[in-house]
Amino acid sequence: MARTCKTFHLVAVAILWRHISGLVPLMSTIPESVWEKGTRSQELMWQKTSRAGLDVSRLTFYASHVKAFTWKFDRVVNISSVAFFLRVLPRSTTLFPAARSIRFEDDREWFTLLLSGRIFASPALEELYMNVCAYEAKLVFGQFNSLAPQLKSLYLTGPSGGATWPPPNFCDQVLGPLVTVRLLTFECHDFATIEGLLVLSRIPTLEHVRVRLDSSRQSSFSTLLLVGPYFPALKTFKLYAGRLDKVTLALLQAVNSPSLRRFELVVKARAHGHLSEEVLIAHMTALGRAPFSIALRELRLFLSLDERLDPRYTVGIQVLQPLFGCSNLAALQIFADTATLDVSTCQNIAEAFPYLERLTFTDEGTDQYAGALYARPRQAQRAAPLEGLAVLAKRCRRLVELSIPICVDYKEMPELPSAEDASTTIECGVMPLRLSNGRDYESRYAIEEYLRLLLPRRRV
């Protein structure tokens, strides 16, 4: 019907061409007279070497319906044919005039070719994904205002490949041209320097940032960070670092946005000094006193040490207390190797964060389950008792997800909770670690009965 009725034809074209992968669909719109199939490789090989007489009317018609393009190398064509195809197109031709999203994956070998072919040139482009290192990215950053004036989201997916490893950092010289681009979102998988972050902080429209900070090199920018303001419109900040030090602290103190709603900090430290209790408390104090402390709704902390831990080192009430200024938190998730809960800590959490909907306080781990919600036997000494669970269930009346390890001793089972103490909202979480001193089936029954009465909506 789409072939016989023009009305249905346009609808079908709009649907079929909304998202395409690779250039083969567009190259197939060129007359067959310019193609031949290789006898050995069976690849389509481009014959025409001149723009003269080349009919691109079908190409421009179909390309105008493309809303999303994903670069994917197709073995049907070779790189020479793609180069000829891009080169002979009229310079006035915009290949993707209506594309809002373009994604390039594993494109390092082709990047220069794609850039010279003006693949990025799209007046409607809003989000761009690129898997390129800093050297290649620098070539295109300075052209965004002319090639993609509506660009709002930039994702540097990585990890980028290259002749050297690790990939070069995204520094201030590389990121400098982005200051004039009205970005809303910036995410970078490869490491960025603190100087590069300062460049990003000058973008007045930037709302969402996800970066990996290079912690291997010392910087004197901790004093210059006090000049500010930085990140004035930030709403989401995800920071990955190998250590917490004066530079990360100064960066946190310099964020000037009053509307930051989500903050995520991931620290994979290799030495105790990179994640000491004193430094961690200083960072939490900065969060509690920040301009966005009242606006903050989600806080996620992943804290991991590679070396053997001091048994006296814990992440508990001393870390949480500086965060009491963030009283409007709806989600508090802390994954730490030494996360410790007791009845007092549970009481303080319930009093300080009355609007909590999700609470996670568990072992971050360094194994394959790192960051997953699985209780480990070694958590038994640091897990919350049943009394602590009862406090959270009774006082946090908005909790839907409660992910904490519970240490249960069969000989010290408390009385069964009453109906008024039960939670009517908690649906998932709670990881019991049984320390049974009786028969196993008796212990299991007693625990499950207690949890059934306390958390009647809990899904097992």
N, C-alpha and C positions, 0 to 999 in steps of 0.2 A: 504494500500500500504506500510506503514511504517513497518508492520509486515512481509511482504513478500520480501521486497527489503532492503538489508543491507545499501545501500546508503541513502535511505529515512529514515531508522530506526535511523541512527546516527544523522541526521538533526533533526528528531522529538524529540529524547532524549535530544539533546542540548537545544531545545526550552522549552520543558516541565519541565526540571530539572534546568533551569537557576535560578529560585527563588523558594525556598520551605519554608513553615512555619511549624515549629515543627519537631520533630524527627520521627513521625509516618511514613512518606514516606520512610525513610531509614530503620526503623525497619521492615517494611513490606517486605523488600528484603531478610530478613532472612527466611530460610525454615519454613513452618507452623508447623513442628514437635516440635518446641520449644515453641509454644504458646497454650494457652487454654483460653476460655472465662469464666469469673466469672459468676456464676449462679445468683447472686444478682445484682452486679453492672454492669454486661455486659461489663466489661473492659477486654482488652487483658492482660493476666498475663504471665509473663516470667517463663518458666519451667527450662531451661538449666542453670546450675550454674557453668559450666566449659568451658574453651576455647577449650578443646580437641575435635577435629573433627568438629568444627564450621566452616561452609562455608561462608566466607564473600566476595567472588569474585563478586557477583552481587552488593553487597553494595558498594564496592570500585569503581566498574564501574560507577554506577549511581552518586555516591558522587563526582566523578571527574568532573562532568559537572555542579555542583552547583556553581554559581557565587555570589549569595546573599542568606543569610539564616536569617530568623526571628524566634526567639524563641517564641513559642506560646504553652502554655499548652493545650493539647488536652485530653478531658475526655475519649477518647478511651483507654488510657493507664493510669496506676497508677504510682506513684513515685517509688515504689519498682521495677516495671518492667523496668523503665528508668534507675534506678541505676544498675540493673543487666546487662542491655544491654551495658551501658558504661563500666562496669567493665570487662566483658568477651571479649570485643574487644581486639585483639592483640595490645600490646603496640606500635608496629611499625606502626600501622594503623593511618594515618592522616585522620580524618573524613571529613575535607573540604580542600583538597589540593589546589583547584583553587578558593576558595571563596575570593572575594574582599571586600564584605560588610557583616557584621554580626550585627544583632540588637537584643538586649534583652530588653523586655518590661515587667514590673511588675514581675521581676524575683528574688526578694530578698529571698524568701523562698527556691528557687532552686539554688541560686548562688553558694554555696559551692559545690554542686553536679556537676553542670556544669563545674566549674573550675577544680575539680579533674578529670572529664572526658575529659579534654583537648579540650573542644569545641573551645577554642580560638586559638588552635594551627593550624596555617595556614600560610605557607610561602608566600602566595600571598595576605594576608589580608591587606587592605589599610584603611578602615574606620570601626570603631567600635562604636556602640551605647549601652550604659548600663544605666539602671535605678537602681543604687545602691548607698548607702550612703558611706561616707568616710571610715568607718571601712572595708566594703567588698571590696571597690575599692583598698585599700592598699594591699590586698592580691595578686592582679593581676598586679599592676603597675610594680613591681619589676621583672616580668617574661616576659614583652613585648619583650625584645631583643631576647629571645630564642623562645617564642611562635609565635610572629608575627613580624619578623624583618623588614617587609616592611610597618608597620603601619604609616600612615600619618595623619589621622583625628580621633580624640577622642571626642565623645559627651556623656556627663553625663547628661542624659535627665531630670531626676527628675520631681517633687520633690520626693525624695526617702522616703520610709516608714521606720518604725522601732519602737522599743519599747518606744523610747523617742521622744518628739517633742519640739523644732525644731530639724531637723537632725544635726549631728555634722558638723562642718566646715571643708573644705578642707584646711588644714594648710600645713606648709613647710614639716613636717614629712611625711604626706600622699603623697604630690606631689613630694617630693625629687627624687624618682627613675625615674621620667619622664625626668630628665635632660639629660640622655644618649639616649633617644628615639628621633629620628629625625622627630618630629611632625611638620606638617604644620598648622593644625587647632586644637584648643582646645576650647570646649564650656562646661560650667558647670552651671546647674540650681541651685544647692544648694550653700549656701554662701561659699566664700573663704576668707581667711584672707589676710592682706597685705603681711605677710611673705610668704604665698603661692604664691602670685603674683610675688614676687621677685624670687622665684624658677622658675616659668614659664618664666620669663624674661631672664633667662640664657640659654634657648634653642635657639641656633643660627639659626635654620631653621624655627622657629615659625612665621607664617604670619597672622593668623586669630585667634583672641581671643574674647570670649564672656563670661564674668564673672559677678557675683553678689558679691560686696564687703561687708563684714561684717562691718557695721559702728557703731555697738553698743559698741565695745571695743576700748579704746584709745590705741594708739601705739606710740612708740618713733622712729619708722622707718622713719619718715619724714626727719631726718638728715642723716641717712644711705643711703637714696635713692639718695643722691647727688653723690655717689661714681660712679655708672654707669660703662659702658653703659648698658642700658636695652632695651629689645625688638629690637635688631638691624635690623631685617628683617620684622618688622610688617607692614602689609598692611591694615588690618581691625581691629578696636578696638571698642568693645561694652561694656560699663561699666555701671552697675546698682548699685546705692548707695542710702542710706537713708539720706545722708547729704553731703554737700560740706564743707571740712575743710582743714587744712594744710596737712593732709596725702594725700587726693586726689589731692591737688595742687602739692605736691612734686612728686607724681606718674606721673602726667601729664607732669611735667617739665623734668622728667627723661627718658621719651620715646625718644630713640636716633635714631629711624628709619627715614631715609630721604625719604622713599617711602610710608609712611602711606597715603592711599587714602580715607579711610572712617572711620569716628569717630562718635560714637553714645553715648550720655550720657543721662541716665535716672535717675532722682532724685525724690524720693517720700519722701519729708521732712515732719516731724511732728511738727516742731517749726520754727518760723521765723528766728532764729539764724542759722538754718541749711541750709538756702538758702537766706542769706542776699545779698543785692545788692553789698556790698563791696567784699564779697567772690566770688560772681558770676563774677564780673568784673575781679578779679584776675585770675580766671580760663580762661576766654576768652582772657585775655592778654597773658597767657601762650600759648594758642593755636596759637595766632597771631604771636608769636615769636619763635615757635617751629621749629626744623630742617625740619619738614615735611610741614610747612605752605604753601609753594609753590606747593607741590605735592598733597595737600589735595583737593579732588574733591567732597566729600559728607560729610555734617555735619548735624547731627540730634540731637536736644536737646528736652528732655521731662522734664519740670520743674513744679513740683506740690507741693503745700503746703496744709496740712490738716487743719491748723488753719485759723481763720478769717483773711483776708488780710488787711493790711494797704492800704487805697485808694491811698496814695502817692507812694506806691511801684509799679514800672512798669518795664517791660522788653521791652526796646525800643532802641533808638539810643545809649544810654550810654553803653549798652551791645554789640551792633553791632559794634561800632567804633573800639574796640580792635581787631576785626576779619578782619579788612580791609587788613591785611597782607596776608590773605588767598585769594588772588585775582583770583585764578584759579578755584574757587568753581563752580561746575556745578549743585549742589543740596544743597540748604540751607533750612532746615525745622526746625522751632522752634515752639514747642507746650508749651505754658506757661499760667498759670492762669491769668497773668497780661500783656499779650502781647499787646503792644500799637503801633499803626501806625498813622502817620500823613503825610502831604505832604513832609515835610523836610526829614523824615525817608525814605520815598519811593525814594526821589531823591538821598539820600546817598547810598541806596542799589543799585540803577541803575548805579551809578558812580563807586562804589567799586567792584562790581561783574559783569563784562561785559559778562562773559561766562555762566551765569545762565541759566539752562534749567528747573529746578523745584524750585519753591519758595513757602514755607508754613510758615505762620506767624499767628497763631491763638491760641485760648483758649485750654489748655490741658485738663482741667476739671478733676473732681474726681468722676463723676457719671458713668453710664454704657456706655456713649459715649466717655469716656476718650480716647484721641488720635485719635478720628475720625474727619473727616472733616465736621463738622456741625456747622453752626453759631448759637450762642445763643443770646437771647435778651440782656443779661447783657453785651455783647461785644459792644453794640452800642456806648458807650462813648469812647471806645478804638479802634474802627474800622477805617479803612482808608476812607477818602472821595473819591468821584469820581475823583477829580483832582489827587489824589495819584495813583489811578488805571491808569489814562491816562498817567502819567509819566512813570510807569513801562512798559506799553504796547508800548510806543513810543521808549524808550531807550534800553530795554532788548529785543533785536531782536532774541534771541535764546530761549526764554521762550516757553515751551510747556505746562507746568502745573503751574498754578498760583492759589494757595489756600489761599485766604485772605478774611476776612469779610469786606464788604463795607457798610458804613453808608450813606444812601441816604435821603436827605431832599427835598421833592417835591418843596417847595417854593424856594430852592436855586439850582435848576438844572442848570448845566453849559450848554454852547452851545454844540450842537451836534458835535462830532469829524469829522474832514475831512479825506479824504482817506489816506493822507500821515501820519496821526497820528495813523491809525489803525494797529493792530498787525496781522501779517500774519502767526504766529506760535502758539499762545496760543489756546489750544483745550479744556481744562477743568479747573475746579476750579471756583473761584470767587463766593462768597456767599453774595448776597445782603441782607441787613437788612433795610427794608423800614421804614422810619419815615415820613409817609404821612400826609400832612396837607390839602389835597384836597380829592376828591373822590377817592376811592380805585382803581377803574378801570383806572382812569386817571393816577394815580401814577404808576400803574403797566405798563401801555402802555409806558409812558415816559421813565421809567427805562429800559425796554426791548429794546426799540428803540435805546437808547444810547449804551447799551451793544452790540446790533447787529451790529452797525456801528463800534464800537471800537474793538470788538472781532468777526470778521466775521466767524472764524472757531470754535468758542466756541460751544460745545455740551451742550444743555440744558437738 
